Amino acid sequence: MPRLDDHPWSGPCAKGAKHRSHLRASARGLEAKVGEMITSSVSGPSPLVAHSARDADPAHGPGSAAVGGHGSSGHITSWHHHLVQRSLVLFSVGVVLALVLNLLQVQRNVTLFPEEVIATIFSSAWWVPPCCGTAAAVVGLLYPCIDSRLGEPHKFKREWASVMRCVAVFVGINHASAKLDFANNVQLSLTLAALSLGLWWTFDRSRSGLGLGITIAFLATVITQLLVYNGVYQYTSPDFLYIRSWLPCIFFSGGVTVGNIGRQLAMGVPEKPHSD
Amino acid sequence: MTLTERLREKISQAFYNHGLFCASYPIPIILFTGLCILACCYPLLKLPLPGTGPVEFTTPVKDYSPPPVASDHKPEEPNEQPEWYVGAPVAYIQQIFVKSSVSPWHKNLLAVDVFRSPLSRAFQLVEEIRNHVLRDSSGTRSLEEVCLQVTDLLPGLRKLRNLLPEHGCLLLSPGNFWQNDREHFHADPDIIGTIHQHEPKTLQTSATLKDLLFGVPGKYSGVSLYTRKRLVSYTITLVFQHYDARFLGSLRARLMLLHPSPNCSLRAESLVHVHFKEEIGIAELIPLVTTYIILFAYIYFSTRKIDMVKSKWGLALAAVVTVLSSLLMSVGLCTLFGLTPTLNGGEIFPYLVVVIGLENVLVLTKSVVSTPVDLEVKLRIAQGLSNESWSIMKNMATELGIILIGYFTLVPAIQEFCLFAVVGLVSDFFLQMLFFTTVLSIDIRRMELADLNKRLPPEACLPPAKPAGRPARFERQLAVRPSTPHTITLQPSSFRNLRLPKRLRVVYFLARTRLAQRLIMAGTVVWIGILVYTDPAGLRTYLTAQVTEQSPLGEGALASMPVPSGVLPASHPDPAFSIFPPGASKLPENQTLPGELPEPGAPAEGIHDSPAPEVTWGTEDEELWRKLSFRHWPTLFSYYNITLAKRYISLLPVIPVTLRLNPREALEGRHPQDGRSAWPPPRPGQGGLWEAGPKGPGTAQAHRDITLYKVAALGLASGIVLVLLLLCLYRVLCPRNYGQPGSGPGRRRRGELPCDDYGYAPPETEIVPLVLRGHLMDIECLASDGMLLVSCCLAGHVCVWDAQTGDCLTRIPHLGQRQDSGVGSVLEAQESWERLSDGGKGGPEEPGDSPPLRHRPRGPPPTSLFGDQPDLTCLIDTNFSAQPQLLEPAQPEPRYRAGCRRAQASPGYDFSHLVQRLYQEEGMAPVHTPALRPPSPGPTLPQAPEDEGGFPPEKGSPSLAWAPSADGSIWSLELQGSLIVVGRSSGRLEVGRGDVCAGGLWALLARRCSQPLGLQVWDAIEGTLRCSSEEVSSGITALVFLDKRIVAARLNGSLDFFSLETHTALSPLQFRGAPGRGSSPTSPMYSSSDAVACHLTHTVPCAHQKPITALKAAAGRLVTGSQDHTLRVYRLEDSCCLFTLQGHSGAITTVYIDQTMVLASGGQDGAICLWDVLTGSRVSHMFAHRGDVTSLTCTTSCVISSGLDDLISIWDRSTGIRLYSIQQDLGCGASLGVISDNLLVTGGQGCVSFWDLNYGDLLQTVYLGKNSEAQPARQILVLDNAAIVCNFGSELSLVYVPSVLEKLD
């Protein structure tokens, strides 16, 4: 039987939910925070610039409408449009992931009554899903932006199937962290770290991806530490200062996953590689 | 050679052999693989099915003690105890099973008496149980001490608060319905109502309150007015916290003593432990569902990439089957070797699929598909396999390595997962190699077969002398072509008709899938099911009665029954039925014998007029709880917030209690209201004689027959209503005239044309084409600028039409028809000049008005003229007249031509006045105009007021025509503003032209190839020749007239850039206004104010090595395509060559460029290339057609191409994937036009068809006149105002398509 030892978001809102809301902090909270500092580090217009550079890339040639027309006049507006579109997609992805992963962490002494279920879904603080969504949007936009900044467009496995695989693996990592029984926390953390690195290696393999992922994981962990320290919420059995030690791994793989989605979105309609 | 390389070679070789093997024996291999899969999956049969059903374990009651807790459980004990059987159960459940009947049954008893008094005994029993106290040496022990004490109900269950016990022992009995208060019970007039008060209205699988309190399934309780057994059973359920054998024993003994069950065969020696799996709630399901959604998205996105195969669906299915069966095999194999899966299969399954992945399958497919298609299938498979062998092996090794690392995490769950994954990977590899490869080979073979069966391309339209290399090329594309997602093939001519309206398509879809029938069938089944279930007519009971009546046991019982006093109830045709429970005949171990019928103490009440129901106990009673919903106990406990998930409860053997009540007791227990009519006695025919017995069933049967009839009538009626409804729907949806041939006589055999699979004939089109007649011979060239339309026929006539009204504005006849001309003298002069010039060429030239002429060798090649050139440095042309003009390459005099030659070498300005009388008068004056100097037409062209340029279109008839210098037929036309640029063929370049014409005359036309020697600019309205340019001897193969530039591409591969200058800078719009002015245009006068000058600004001498075949300009770029397989991009302003694009393996036949810098080209190799004009890189490359690509156009999202194979293919512009193809009529291959971004028009035999580009749907077909049947629409031109022009032989049809456009909007 998996341990139900974590009471992560037992913040002010979750007080009422007694034992049934055993949920652990998962990827969401972190991404949320990551978002904030990312916004601070990246100036607003930079994504736009990045996109202009990308769209000007002639290789896209007779691109579909999604890539953006080549008409010089309509460019700016369409970028804005696509930017907004992508942000929205990423935001919803973040929110959904947050809710689902949250639920994954909720342990199973959930009774079958619908009210209860609804209560569990929203048992964490209300601000968590939006924060995750925002963070996902920022990270997802940041990845392609950094790619183009560095001038090394990400070419590795650019297809939706791969992205789906990546998301599945990410969910699997969360699943494992929630449900597996480990002998000790070190083992759990090491396993998850290996899995996260494997995720990066399998689906990303770019230096920028690794760097960004590590940065995100670090910053998000720090932010979470601060939040916990200030008592916004707490973990039931912290083993890494105030939080769980596997949290950075989750943050890292979450960052890589969202970055993957963001890059794929930035590509627009998938272009079929031609076998010349 | 390093080790790696050697290894690589080995692997590649092995894969190659394997591929050959697979493709050679596909069927045996697939069978073998299937057997393997089955064999590996066989162990799965032993696995318990996943589910949440409870698991049981039975232990004997004797010496029972709760199992020890997990910690002191000895693993070495090889017992059969399940893993969950550790620790004490959540609760022990003791059911006291009460069976009660009123006996003997008295005729005065009412139906309600069957259960009223038996139920009332429940209170007494509960009392006894509650008060039971065990007294022994260790002291006294009461129920309160051992039972399970419950607290509050869950907050959501307040309505049950009075019915379920709270704060005390969990003891359930039917008495709870009345709060365990006997007074309540006696005061209750409607017992059944009370009991059913809490039944849920909807269907529900979990336990209802009635089940909970009765403890037996509803139909066994016997609490019903219509029961035939008159036997009431219920249980009193006691829940104990601790197992106290002595207390239980004493309770059992006491109850048995109080209520003895004489013929009880229950052994009561085993204890059943029921373990409940964890419950999957919604909260658990959401993540699970999410992972499955992700899994399906992954599979979707993966299989979507399978392309270029015969059946995408089939291969996708094969891929999925590969992965799934490899998973099954892995589980099966693991089970075979002793590993019992502990993980929740449903949970890890998506992750396993994702880990194993579909990548290899896709890679294999792609690799095989990209092998050369002209190879044999076997070789293709083998080659494809060996190409990817190394990467497949590498990936496999990597994945295995990663998974093996995972194995060393030493976490059991992960280890198990990794084990599954490893075995799954290996079996997946096995399946890929054997199963998928074979399926792929079959698919590819099918593809080739399908291709062979396909109708050959119309060779007729190909030139007889095909280059030798071409057949091979066709072979090559043979296999690629059928890879299209779908090809819209419209076999014979007017097969295409209306795109079916949406409603029709819906109807047809329904018809095809037989959806309606199936729905009706399913509905009927459901309906019948509901009928049977709800049993409105009492059919079920009737049938049961019938069956029992006919059963031998029943007969025997009946026969052995002594006929009593003759007062058997008539409505009770089967006395035996009530005596023996239905189970009796099935259960031989039932020890109750029929002979024991007369129970003790039965005749106490005197007249017992019917055999009383006998209370019997069988083994089935012992296990009656099994018939309860499996959620019965979890539901009960969940009410008190106790979860049974992953825990177990122990069920103690039931204590049987038999209650026999005599009728007096039953009568005493009656409620005052029971006797009233609300409770009809169960025997309506009471008092009837036994003799009525035979009649009784008969009447009953008749009665039920009537109900049967009623049901049947009802069904019939509803069926009829349904049919009528459908009929109405059909009427509403479909117009009446379906299937009727078009009524108009002119619609020829429309009816007999198989219009579509559904026999649908097109209705009349509401589009009436405007037929423009005037040409004597077939029309060759068409050009339009939206307002005007210029056409030219083989005879060399040029007609100018008003594109709006269809009026003929001007006719410019060929030389031979100069009588048409209003200015005969001018023509005469012109003609004479032309003759002169012809003569000068050293061979009088016939007016090139017939195609054969072109092929006639004429004169020496121009090169011979090089030597004798006069001093002219340039050839000048130009300066005329007010209005737009037509720059026509006329056959110049030799010396001019010579000058031109020279001019070509060094760009200069050539002014050559080729116009009419003026030209004649002024002689060669322009020739001496200095180069680079714009013509000053002022002195030379005095008159010609601009007003005269207008020709009133209202006149409708050509009043003026000007005979162009006719030394060849007109091969190309361009119109802009009202300037017509005409390219003429020349007599001198026959040989070269022959090459160009290789594709046949019409193909050539489609490519707008022409070989004029010079340019002529005409005023479209006046029909006056404005200026012309005599050019070098090399023919002009293509023309572009853009803004004020004219670019001519020549047969020798050179390009000439001209610029037109008008001194008044007239805009084309002004010219357009000219027709309204109504002045006579007949006099060839020129005003100095609007003279048009044509300068040769640049010449690119060697743009291509071979003749230029295609020329297009847009967005400041000029693109040329040549027979030397290359394209070049020039800047229009300075004719600077920007790129040379290489990529075609055949001559370029067509080029498309538009304002958005999209460049597409098609060649004789049947390929289409998309280029990026900015960088000169090739964006995509598609093998499009067998044979030449004859025309090409783009919309924002697609590329539309047509080829000599009479296919029109629509491609996705960004991905280069063929969306679909349209089979064209013979000879109409190149006739297509794009009206808007989603409307395509194609030509056919006497018709044009409109297609929805996005879906490939035929929107409409317009037939253009009766006599156009045999004429294919050779060319289609789309005008700006939603009109299209197409030429049918010598006629033009002008079709306005607003209706189609509206539909699209």
Interface residues (C-beta under 8 A of the other chain):
Chain A: M1 P58 A59 H60 G61 P62 G63 S64 A65 V67 G69 H70 G71 V96 L99 V100 L101 L103 L104 V106 R108 N109 V110 T111 L112 F113 P114 E115 E116 V117 T120 I121 E159 W160 A161 V163 M164 R165 V167 A168 V169 V171 G172 H175 A176 K179 L180 D181 F182 A183 Q187 L190 T191 A194 G198 V269 P270 E271 K272 H274 S275 D276
Chain B: L154 G156 E278 E279 G281 I282 A283 E284 I286 P287 T290 T291 I294 L295 A297 Y298 F301 S302 R304 K305 D307 E347 P350 Y351 V354 V355 G357 L358 L362 K366 S370 I402 I405 G406 T409 L410 V411 P412 A413 I414 S638 N641 T643 A645 K646 T1156 M1157 V1158 A1160 L1170 W1171 D1172 L1174 T1175 S1177 R1178 V1179 S1180 H1181 C1194 T1196 S1197 V1199 D1212 R1213 S1214 T1215 G1216 I1217
